[in-house]
Amino acid sequence: MHFPGGHQQHPHVHHNRYAQFDGGPDHTPGFWSHTATIDWCERNYQVTWYVAEFWNCVSSLVIAMAGLINLYTVYKQRLDTRLAALSLAIIAIGVGSALFHGTLTFHFQLADELPMVWAMLVWLFSWVELRHETPKYPLLPVGLVLYFIMWSLIHAWAGFTTIFQVHFGLLVVVGFYFVYDWRRRYFQDAMMRWLTMVYAVPFVVGFALWLFERTHCLHIEPTLGFNPELHAWWHVLSAVSCYHSVVLLGVARHRALGKPARCGQLLGGLLPYAVAPTKQL
């Protein structure tokens, strides 16, 4: 929705959370009123009047596509429900991120950020219960759902920016720890090393690009003469990581339950996928 007459901001917005160009926030006019608590380094409304950050928006759809492929392979292989839940969360992240970057509105910012927390909670639950056919901690899902609801309500009211980023970062670090600990103790073969690497390395590299852009936005374009759209590359690398996280979790789940763990291949071997123990390649 467009509200003529300037930017209507969320009450908790602070200008130092915006991308800085020429000494101030980017207030390029466009179709959408800027109500988000944050802006990024891509200049707004440069490609079309209707999309605030065009390349950040388009690159977000790569994440959604990764989740869709995950969901397709999980369905075809009849894999664990938690893998379907994780795939749906990845789709929601991609769609929400596209809507957020396309509009820079606060409600679509929530549509981007809240699925990120949802995905990490599904991820952590899956690793805690990795070796159990039936949950060992039956109250854990209830606790995680209540935590997600509480966090969502507080975040929607307060409009966190840095606190959200730190919160999400802590969830990611805990998730990395679970993956590393399981791989170190139980999964030391070449396939699991490879899946762990293609899950972790793209995310770490993408985060480095994200962080560099956030801290050097004012200097990147004047120095290079163009904007390399590092945030869009963060989306692409995150999509690679998200896709392989589902494959890694599927294979690890089978291993932990003492079942055959194999990978099939899509697109001529470009994309692996977890194969159900009862399925033929």
VEXTI-929639 format. One line per 8 residues: number of its first residue (from 1); for each residue x, y, z of N, C-alpha, C. Coordinates in steps of 0.001 Angstrom, whole numbers, plus 500000, padded with zeros to 6 digits. Each point is the difference from the previous one (the first is absolute). Layout:
N
NUM = X/Y/Z/X/Y/Z/X/Y/Z ~ ...
This chain:
281
1 = 500853/498812/500000/499147/501188/500000/500885/501233/500000 ~ 499591/501014/499243/500797/501222/499903/499286/501116/500742 ~ 500730/500680/500884/499461/501131/500725/500741/501245/499524 ~ 499376/500854/499204/500688/501197/499515/500442/500874/501164 ~ 501060/500711/499771/500396/501007/500979/501157/499606/500881 ~ 500776/499004/499594/501209/499700/500749/499980/498633/500604 ~ 500989/499720/500864/500228/498689/500597/499324/499930/501356 ~ 499098/499041/500167/499411/499753/501296/500787/498873/500665
9 = 500665/500301/501076/500952/499064/500587/499398/499293/501203 ~ 500477/498806/500232/499683/499299/501241/500496/500856/501157 ~ 499273/500066/501119/500384/500925/501078/501367/499757/500586 ~ 500596/498826/499779/501309/499707/500608/501155/500141/498998 ~ 499754/500597/498836/501047/500168/498991/501042/501002/500484 ~ 501265/499692/499704/501083/500941/500228/500791/500131/498697 ~ 500356/501229/499640/500619/500227/498703/501333/499283/499835 ~ 500727/499760/501095/501301/499358/499841/499876/498526/499609
17 = 498776/499484/499901/499807/498641/499534/499811/499952/498482 ~ 499982/501169/499364/499792/500058/498561/501338/499953/499278 ~ 499946/499512/498753/501154/500149/499124/500260/501495/499806 ~ 501253/500378/500001/500344/501411/499894/500582/500297/498616 ~ 499413/500969/499333/500511/500468/498716/500157/501511/500081 ~ 501176/500487/499602/500244/501441/499975/499702/500646/501361 ~ 500297/499240/501071/499884/500567/501326/498644/499863/500654 ~ 499018/499364/499350/498680/499877/500603/499275/498777/499497
25 = 498839/499672/500630/499223/498840/499577/499491/500146/498572 ~ 499751/498875/499353/499470/499985/498643/498482/500165/500065 ~ 499514/501168/499617/498568/500263/500013/499467/500176/498579 ~ 500578/499281/499052/499508/500069/498632/498512/499643/499969 ~ 499156/500850/499413/498562/499709/500001/499665/498817/499099 ~ 498963/499275/500395/499528/498867/499215/498581/499656/500380 ~ 499522/498862/499526/498602/499615/500172/499650/499743/501465 ~ 500947/499430/500755/499720/499576/501372/500515/501019/501009
33 = 499263/500181/501081/500484/500830/501102/500990/499198/500839 ~ 501128/500603/500311/501066/499308/500738/499653/499991/501484 ~ 499534/498850/500493/499678/499863/501427/500900/498997/500700 ~ 500903/499342/499281/500901/499018/500598/500986/500682/500939 ~ 500553/499232/500913/500965/500559/500952/501420/499996/499456 ~ 500167/499593/498750/501350/499881/499443/499927/500149/498485 ~ 501087/500488/499429/500158/500071/498551/501352/499387/499678 ~ 500197/499652/498746/501228/499310/499621/500767/500816/498985
41 = 501112/499478/499525/500939/500794/499218/499578/500160/498539 ~ 499064/499209/499547/499494/500186/498640/499168/501279/499949 ~ 500283/500853/499040/499226/501236/499867/498565/499672/499631 ~ 499070/500720/500594/498592/499676/499875/499400/500511/498690 ~ 499100/499218/499443/499188/500366/498827/500861/500427/498807 ~ 501091/499276/499761/500861/500313/498867/499585/499261/498739 ~ 499322/498867/500128/499606/499199/498832/498546/500263/499629 ~ 499144/500072/501003/498582/500232/499761/499390/500731/501187
49 = 499007/500801/499732/499276/500757/501023/499327/499094/501013 ~ 499719/498756/499622/499188/499120/500821/500814/499075/500899 ~ 501303/499924/499842/500841/499104/500804/501112/500824/500635 ~ 500037/500004/501334/500965/500848/500701/501435/499551/499725 ~ 500309/498747/500314/501356/499467/499790/499882/498830/499027 ~ 500172/500281/498738/499693/499025/498952/500852/498749/500115 ~ 501309/500155/500095/500884/498824/499987/499912/499223/501304 ~ 499821/500683/501112/499779/499292/501256/498684/499226/499968
57 = 499005/500571/499340/498706/499332/499878/500112/498750/499125 ~ 500580/500150/498820/500107/498874/499060/500861/498884/500579 ~ 501117/500357/500620/500896/498973/500547/499349/499230/501140 ~ 499046/500606/500694/499289/499301/501065/499217/498812/499462 ~ 499549/500110/498764/499216/498917/499412/500833/498742/499789 ~ 501333/500149/499950/500876/498822/499906/499860/499157/501268 ~ 499841/500664/501140/499797/499276/501261/498691/499224/499949 ~ 498938/500665/499530/498710/499320/499891/500084/498812/499041
65 = 500727/500157/498898/500152/498895/499056/500738/498825/500639 ~ 501034/500295/500795/500713/498929/500705/499052/499229/500902 ~ 499156/500721/500729/499039/499338/500870/498983/499179/499235 ~ 499573/500487/498847/499040/499255/499179/500596/498685/499506 ~ 501257/500042/499561/500662/498766/499549/500149/499037/501179 ~ 500389/500541/501156/500074/499165/501208/498660/499332/500284 ~ 498937/500787/499973/498676/499477/500322/499588/498923/499004 ~ 500318/500200/498738/499682/499006/498963/500710/498680/500269
73 = 501312/500060/500302/500743/498761/500232/499560/499327/501303 ~ 499686/500789/501012/499514/499427/501260/498681/499275/499768 ~ 499116/500605/499213/498705/499377/499708/500176/498738/499161 ~ 500832/500074/498974/500193/498843/499117/500630/498836/500740 ~ 500889/500289/500936/500694/498959/500740/499270/499583/501277 ~ 498901/500705/500302/499240/499718/501224/500904/500077/501234 ~ 500737/501091/500105/500939/500166/501098/499298/500587/501223 ~ 500779/500178/501053/499497/500435/501301/499240/501320/499900
81 = 498957/500131/500803/499173/501208/500003/500811/501241/500354 ~ 500983/499840/500861/500792/501172/500396/500778/500564/498812 ~ 500343/499157/499017/500659/500507/498798/499033/500817/499158 ~ 498725/499576/499960/498988/500789/499304/499793/501335/500702 ~ 499985/499994/501343/499831/501237/500761/501153/500959/499741 ~ 501222/499473/499952/501162/500841/499721/499938/500552/498588 ~ 499585/499174/499037/499874/500462/498613/498967/501110/499884 ~ 498855/499837/500680/498972/501037/499981/500512/501298/500618
89 = 500796/499880/501063/500571/501198/500625/500942/500708/499028 ~ 500782/499253/499247/500913/500603/499014/499209/500711/498919 ~ 498917/499380/499529/499135/500660/499016/499456/501305/500563 ~ 499528/499952/501255/499451/501196/500635/501050/501093/500130 ~ 501245/499625/500315/501082/500982/500085/500196/500684/498652 ~ 500066/499204/498931/500232/500572/498674/498887/500924/499559 ~ 498755/499555/500182/498862/500834/499610/499931/501252/500868 ~ 500167/499821/501313/499964/501150/500897/501110/500993/499714
97 = 501193/499488/499698/501117/500877/499686/499748/500777/498714 ~ 499429/499350/498993/499678/500693/498753/498988/501118/500248 ~ 498976/499711/500807/498998/501014/500317/500604/501150/500802 ~ 500878/499660/500937/500640/501033/500817/500866/500922/499145 ~ 500909/499404/499238/500907/500828/499204/499264/500712/498867 ~ 498912/499415/499539/499235/500654/498948/499210/501194/500481 ~ 499684/500039/501309/499136/501060/500521/500643/500848/501088 ~ 500923/499424/500758/500597/500654/501171/498916/500492/500967
105 = 498996/499128/500213/498954/500283/500979/500202/499104/501219 ~ 499521/500472/501151/500271/499282/501237/499279/498658/500069 ~ 498759/499936/499516/499286/498727/500098/500655/498938/499123 ~ 500549/500389/498854/500720/499020/499187/501414/499755/500532 ~ 500538/500939/500769/501252/499723/500717/499789/498841/500972 ~ 498864/500016/500695/499670/498885/500883/499819/498711/499211 ~ 499433/500088/498798/499811/498815/499162/501328/499407/499559 ~ 501036/500800/500020/501354/499522/499702/500656/499433/501253
113 = 499942/500745/501096/500807/499672/501172/499406/498884/500856 ~ 498691/499966/500161/499410/498979/500868/500189/498580/499445 ~ 499854/499761/498682/500306/498650/499500/501454/499581/500202 ~ 500911/500971/500076/501392/499656/500280/500129/499376/501379 ~ 499284/500565/500977/500012/499435/501354/499306/498641/500003 ~ 498856/499907/499325/499276/498728/499885/500896/498915/499437 ~ 500715/500315/498916/500878/499009/499376/501078/499530/500961 ~ 500590/500931/500747/501066/499612/500920/499464/499154/501151
121 = 498793/500263/500462/499435/499185/501073/499697/498585/499507 ~ 499493/499875/498771/499807/498669/499411/501338/499284/499870 ~ 501014/500730/499568/501355/499456/499819/500558/499484/501331 ~ 499876/500807/501052/500529/499597/501307/499229/498808/500559 ~ 498680/500018/499899/499199/498861/500453/500425/498723/499288 ~ 500218/500107/498701/500341/498818/499202/501316/499383/500441 ~ 500970/500824/500363/501285/499457/500436/499953/499479/501424 ~ 499214/500637/500855/499851/499492/501371/499349/498613/499984
129 = 499027/499804/499117/499254/498737/499935/500482/499111/498847 ~ 501228/500203/499556/500457/499350/498778/499938/498475/500076 ~ 500354/499413/501125/500120/498553/500096/498763/499320/500584 ~ 498924/500748/500167/498810/499443/500639/498863/499860/498990 ~ 499491/498765/499831/498851/499762/499122/498783/500767/500510 ~ 499755/499937/501283/498971/500818/500647/500705/500983/500920 ~ 499472/501215/500129/500716/501029/500761/500334/499568/501425 ~ 501242/500225/500370/500435/499726/501362/499534/501105/500945
137 = 499840/501190/499441/499584/501154/500790/498662/500505/499445 ~ 498891/499391/500387/498708/500324/499394/499542/501428/500242 ~ 500505/500637/501051/499616/501381/500258/500851/501012/499242 ~ 501081/499534/499363/500879/500916/499281/499277/500733/498872 ~ 499221/499309/499138/499279/500740/498955/499053/501050/500566 ~ 499334/499678/501104/499092/500965/500625/500775/501227/500469 ~ 501135/499756/500636/500821/501108/500467/500504/500867/498861 ~ 500405/499364/498903/500508/500757/498854/498895/500811/499342
145 = 498801/499425/499896/498875/500735/499428/499661/501210/500869 ~ 499948/499806/501312/499709/501113/500900/501097/501064/499923 ~ 501245/499566/499888/501103/500954/499854/499852/500800/498713 ~ 499655/499318/498917/499834/500683/498720/498864/501020/500072 ~ 498893/499634/500614/498878/500928/500135/500402/501210/500837 ~ 500665/499756/501132/500428/501088/500867/500962/500933/499270 ~ 501006/499416/499333/500966/500817/499274/499313/500803/498902 ~ 499066/499372/499278/499312/500672/498900/499224/501210/500504
153 = 499281/499833/501112/499209/501103/500537/500891/501151/500461 ~ 501080/499655/500706/500910/501039/500487/500674/500712/498833 ~ 500441/499234/499014/500696/500586/498851/499052/500870/499180 ~ 498756/499555/499828/499026/500794/499253/499702/501319/500710 ~ 500015/499988/501339/499740/501223/500755/501218/500918/500025 ~ 501184/499433/500230/501190/500815/500237/500732/500369/498715 ~ 499858/499201/498956/500712/500297/498755/501505/499943/500152 ~ 500489/498920/500589/501443/499848/500203/500745/499984/498664
161 = 501229/500470/500041/500895/499835/498850/501257/499272/500459 ~ 500844/500673/500755/501230/499365/500464/499694/498810/500907 ~ 499010/500145/500883/499659/498897/500898/499537/498786/499205 ~ 499209/500236/498953/499588/498873/499160/501209/499326/499369 ~ 500915/500792/499466/501168/499434/499324/500860/499191/500963 ~ 500183/500515/501218/500780/499260/501001/499262/498721/500393 ~ 498700/500096/500200/499185/498840/500370/500095/498916/498933 ~ 499817/500379/498749/500088/499026/498920/501412/499424/499904
169 = 501001/500856/500173/501379/499529/499946/500300/498966/501063 ~ 499465/500195/501202/500204/499030/501072/499344/498663/499654 ~ 498804/500044/499411/499347/498758/499575/500836/499275/498955 ~ 500578/500753/499075/500844/499397/498967/501242/499362/500615 ~ 500627/500688/500944/501208/499464/500650/499673/498698/500729 ~ 498879/499966/500720/499606/498764/500683/499749/498897/498983 ~ 499354/500346/498879/499778/499009/498952/501294/499466/499416 ~ 500963/500890/499768/501309/499562/499517/500660/499046/500999
177 = 499840/500306/501277/500609/499142/501009/499423/498588/499928 ~ 498685/499869/499891/499391/498675/499911/500525/499242/498783 ~ 500059/500667/498859/500479/499340/498784/501444/499558/500169 ~ 500839/500912/500485/501414/499672/500192/500169/498850/500976 ~ 499268/500026/501120/500150/498972/501027/499582/498627/499470 ~ 498879/499945/499273/499556/498726/499436/500970/499492/498943 ~ 500464/500905/499149/500921/499546/498958/501317/499535/500587 ~ 500490/500691/501021/501269/499623/500619/499914/498647/500688
185 = 498873/499737/500658/499893/498785/500813/499491/498793/499215 ~ 499139/500235/499029/499315/498865/499381/500112/499938/498477 ~ 500141/501135/499334/499916/500026/498538/501321/500497/499417 ~ 500951/499100/499855/501322/500418/499558/500339/499524/498591 ~ 499002/499515/499259/500260/499531/498639/499998/501181/499038 ~ 500427/499736/498762/500180/501060/499008/498685/500680/499645 ~ 498911/499238/499890/498721/500600/499619/499530/501008/501035 ~ 500098/499659/501278/499546/500907/501032/500921/501216/500130
193 = 501294/499801/499769/500911/501144/499999/499636/500970/498889 ~ 499685/499442/498817/499637/500849/498859/498697/500747/500265 ~ 498989/499305/500496/498723/500654/500261/500131/501070/501073 ~ 500804/499726/501019/500228/500997/501034/500688/501230/499421 ~ 500961/499788/499117/500739/501117/499421/499097/500864/499118 ~ 499184/499368/499129/499160/500798/499097/498808/500612/500726 ~ 499744/499549/501216/499027/500686/500850/500640/501198/500691 ~ 501178/499813/500589/500587/501024/500865/500751/501081/499240
201 = 500815/499623/499019/500879/500971/499350/499224/501089/499264 ~ 498994/499676/499172/499255/501092/499351/499365/500964/500990 ~ 499492/499465/501116/499390/500885/500995/501033/500939/500598 ~ 501164/499482/500358/501038/500827/500624/500495/501058/499016 ~ 500241/499607/498748/500451/500964/498993/498920/501052/499762 ~ 498741/499550/499882/498911/500945/499800/499863/500971/501153 ~ 500143/499488/501225/499932/500880/501166/501130/501024/499979 ~ 501192/499587/499573/501125/500938/499908/499680/501120/499010
209 = 499364/499658/498878/499603/501022/499028/498937/500919/500605 ~ 499032/499407/500702/498951/500782/500653/500603/500991/500992 ~ 500921/499510/500813/500603/500838/501036/500852/501103/499378 ~ 500760/499658/498962/500855/500994/499342/499139/501110/499413 ~ 498890/499633/499370/499137/501020/499418/499382/500890/501072 ~ 499578/499376/501108/499379/500790/501053/500973/501005/500618 ~ 501274/499641/500071/500968/500869/500664/500732/500941/499043 ~ 499916/499744/498678/500744/500808/499032/499111/500543/498881
217 = 498699/500063/500255/499078/500392/498930/500350/501360/499401 ~ 500365/500934/500836/500273/501365/499549/501175/500057/499027 ~ 500908/499015/500087/501249/500075/499240/500044/499050/498802 ~ 499122/499014/499929/500107/498976/498956/499810/500588/498616 ~ 498886/500691/499803/499694/500514/498662/500975/501079/499541 ~ 500367/500971/500849/500995/500988/499561/501354/499377/499668 ~ 500373/498945/500714/501300/499366/499761/500001/499184/498720 ~ 498964/499181/499796/499960/499104/498846/499398/500642/498752
225 = 499216/501029/500206/499306/500612/498867/498684/499328/499669 ~ 499647/498987/500750/498719/499320/499834/499684/499277/501306 ~ 498750/499568/500127/499584/499257/501185/499996/498511/499669 ~ 500855/499187/500632/500046/498563/499695/498826/499216/500578 ~ 499074/500660/500678/498789/499375/500556/500367/498791/500884 ~ 500814/500252/501000/500469/498921/500865/498864/499352/500778 ~ 498967/500772/500318/498873/499414/500717/499276/498981/499129 ~ 499916/500257/498702/499383/499031/499085/500830/498722/499930
233 = 501325/500139/500021/500851/498810/499997/499870/499232/501317 ~ 499752/500714/501094/499709/499338/501272/498760/499131/499856 ~ 498982/500490/499300/498800/499201/499769/500322/498739/499201 ~ 500773/500146/498944/500320/498847/499149/500788/498957/500785 ~ 501001/500448/500738/500801/499060/500788/499181/499390/501136 ~ 499099/500773/500575/499104/499443/501017/499101/498931/499405 ~ 499565/500205/498758/499168/498994/499339/500764/498691/499834 ~ 501282/500093/499643/500826/498792/499883/500085/499300/501352
241 = 500240/500783/501052/500102/499430/501341/498672/499385/500441 ~ 498898/500724/499787/498682/499499/500402/499670/498699/499291 ~ 500272/499943/498702/499696/498782/499251/500752/498806/500583 ~ 501283/500164/500209/500801/498879/500487/499735/499686/501469 ~ 499428/500960/500745/499656/499701/501390/498937/498911/500070 ~ 499037/500026/499086/498951/498974/499985/500586/498650/499605 ~ 500888/499999/499017/500643/498745/499580/500846/499447/501134 ~ 500795/500860/500620/500847/499587/501119/499168/499417/501133
249 = 498919/500672/500353/499157/499524/501089/499352/498666/499641 ~ 499558/499843/498757/499383/498743/499592/500956/498828/500089 ~ 501208/500186/499501/501001/498928/500043/500405/499717/501448 ~ 500207/501053/500788/500394/499817/501400/498907/499282/500786 ~ 498757/500316/499701/498879/499340/500676/500024/498501/499752 ~ 500207/499608/498753/500061/498570/499678/501176/499337/500699 ~ 501144/500667/499992/501183/499443/500653/499751/499807/501494 ~ 499423/501020/500631/499791/499940/501444/499027/498898/500393
257 = 499073/499665/499096/499032/498943/500277/500498/498628/499553 ~ 501240/499942/499517/500577/498735/499570/499457/499500/498679 ~ 499514/500913/499158/499446/499630/498702/500973/500368/498890 ~ 499867/499379/498830/500872/500375/498874/499827/501470/499657 ~ 501103/500683/499803/499977/501427/499684/500670/500215/498655 ~ 499222/500475/499054/500530/500189/498655/499527/501333/499441 ~ 500685/500436/498958/499607/501211/499283/499711/499664/498547 ~ 498891/500512/499485/499750/499996/498572/500502/501301/499398
265 = 499795/500182/498712/500509/501190/499328/498946/500564/499055 ~ 499899/501326/500010/499149/500729/499080/500859/500864/499090 ~ 499466/500333/498845/500665/500915/499063/501421/499546/499681 ~ 500121/498727/499669/501295/499473/499601/501030/499987/501094 ~ 499564/499851/501243/500927/499951/501120/500235/501329/500675 ~ 499364/501068/499504/500212/501315/500599/499384/500088/501387 ~ 498824/499368/500177/499289/500071/501273/499823/498605/500580 ~ 500563/499727/501170/499747/498730/500667/498657/500048/500721
273 = 499480/498843/500337/498815/499933/500849/500053/498708/500794 ~ 499397/500042/501178/499992/498811/500868/499034/498967/499451 ~ 500443/498739/499969/499191/498914/499500/499454/499199/501187 ~ 498713/499725/499976/499394/499210/501079/500621/498618/500034 ~ 500169/499407/501194/500629/498679/500113/499308/498924/499194 ~ 498703/500108/499772/499256/498950/499274/499935/500269/498500 ~ 500557/501133/499535/499912/500377/498600/501228/499524/499245 ~ 499806/499822/498689/501097/499695/499098/500431/501260/499314
281 = 501300/500137/499738/500510/501173/499275/499564/499933/498537
